[in-house]
Amino acid sequence: MLPDRMQNYYAARAPEYDKIYSKPERQSDLRKIEEWLPTVFAGSCVLEVACGTGYWTQFIAPVALQVLAVDSAPETLRIAQARVPHGKVEFIVADAYMLAQVGRRYERGFAGFWFSHVPKSRVREFLLGFHAALEPGARVVLLDNLFVEGSSSPVSERDAEGNTYQVRRLGNGTTHRVLKNFPSEHELRAVTEGLCTEVRYRAWQYFWALEYAAAMP
């Protein structure tokens, strides 16, 4: 899926996006992550990439000093803005591959359920751009889905680069081909090698997280 197609998909999905967090089998994992995640960002200025509807922003904002939350879809940002208290969070429309436009460096970085949509050929590009918007040594969390048969949408195809895709149907009847990768711990450690230190991989039943310090330039 090309970036503009991804943006169009999430713009169309905005009104029903949060249904994904209602799956009964995932509730135990979500409560654990909602408890853990704010501890990483407490007392810090945070850059959140691809914030979507602000589901995770609502847990980060109360403990952070300040949050800059970016997303490419204005439709999801409008939902996010209504979800968190005004004043502490700034929402802007921005490209996840062009984060230099944020204008300053942040102490912490978070990307929730975005990394799986990054084509394998652009992973390094994304991480380098992300880290460039952070202070050297900044703590970073990447949070995303594990593939679980019966809970995850089936993988419909794989391209020559190894990217996997799902076919998703929205409430309006439209279907969308969505790039969705499910990297293993080994793959995550391999693609981030040289770009970070103090790497810690966490896994629950349905989700994974990679917590690390962005490497000094």
Residue, then its C-alpha position, 0 to 999 in steps of 0.5 A: m500500500l502506498p502512503d497516500r492509499m494508507q492515509n485514505y484507508y485510515a481516513a475512511r476507517a476513522p469512525e470505526y477505528d477504535k473497534i479494534y480495541s474492543k475485541p474481548e480476547r485482547q482486554s487483558d493485554l490492553r490493561k497491562i500495556e495501559e498500565w506499563l506504557p505511561t511509566v516510560f513517558a512520565g515527566s517527559c516531552v514526548l513525540e508520538v508518531a501516527c497517533g491515530t484517534g489518540y487511544w494511546t495518547q490518552f494514557i501518555a498525556p496525563v503523565a507527560l510534560q508535553v506531547l506532540a502527536v502527529d498523524s497524516a489523517p485529519e479525520t483521525l486527529r479530530i477524534a484524538q483532539a476530543r479525547v484528551p485534555h486541551g493544553k498538554v497535547e498538540f496535534i499536527v498533520a505530518d508525514a511520519y517520514m518527514l519528522a524534521q518539520v516538528g521543529r524541535r527534539y523530544e526526550r521520548g518517542f512513541a509509535g503505536f501500531w505504525f511500525s507494522h505499516v512501514p515497508k521493509s525497504r523504508v524501515r531504516e529511513f523511518l527510524l533515522g528520521f524518527h530519531a532525528a526528531l529526538e534527543p540523543g539517547a531518547r527513550v523510544v517505544l514501538l508498540d504493535n500487533l503479534f499475528v494470532e490465528g483467529s484474532s488477526s485478519p488473515v494475511s492475503e499475500r506477500d510481495a517480493e520484498g517480504n511485506t505481508y498484506q491483509v484485505r480489510r472491509l470497512g463498515n461502508g462496504t469498501t475493501h482495502r489492501v493494507l500492508k501489515n508486517f508481523p516482525s519477530e523479535h529477531e527481525l526487530r533486533a536486526v533492523t534496529e542494530g546500530l540505531c539503538t542501545e539498551v534494547r528490551y523486547r516485551a511480548w504479550q499474547y496479542f502485542w509486542a513492544l520494543e523499548y530502547a534508547a536512540a543511539m547517539p549520532 
